[in-house]
């Protein structure tokens, strides 16, 4: 098991009190140390995404507009609830570059699972629009990179953030080589079309009152049959932990055991399907810091079979 992160992810700043804050990365690191997992996990520094990797999923005009927006000091708004500081795009480049780096580690056989402890998150970023704290769509960049590698023709993205991964759906809406499965509170932000007429997009909305039982049922009844039929050669996880019981970003009430269960279930899929090379997981949401740290530890234990 390998974790990829980078110090620059602490340098993307938001206004004081904003939920998507640098302390999220530190909360995860501190809980990993407290859990003792640091002794059984290898860590790597993220490499920045290349221009080619960014252009593979985002419009050129959009990327150009981003480059001109960071302030020389302080924090400024770029769009609704999207803030930029002087080092935001450096952090975003490292967050986006962690995915291709993780793909290489999995395809080279170095590890079966990688968790990218990076920010800003990515799954709301559409092809030509920043949304929901996201600038570059990190998981889409990783999946597209994988499809460019020899012998990889099918990948799956599994998204359990409490918000629908509208950006990932937008980017891969007409890409039948990508299976996109998502659980999310509904109706809820970002209020996008969650039932497009595509057999390779499997959305499983959850009511605001949903708990672990409903979440696990959605995974078992919607995700797992789709994976069996699609037979992906690598799994990607948009790992958002804002559906946690203690996270006031939403009303869904998952707990650490639910995150460990879904992670172990996906790892079992890899272990029982020889054509599936491994798992790349990218941090998305999760804003109650203690719950986030514990949930990521549970996620890593599931992925690493600990």
Helices and strands as residue ranges (DSSP letters): E 2-5, G 7-10, H 23-35, G 37-39, E 42-45, H 51-55, H 60-67, E 75-79, E 82-85, H 88-107, E 113-116, H 138-147, E 155-159, H 166-171, E 178-185, E 201-206, H 212-218, I 219-223, H 224-230, E 235-239, H 256-272, E 279-283, H 289-304
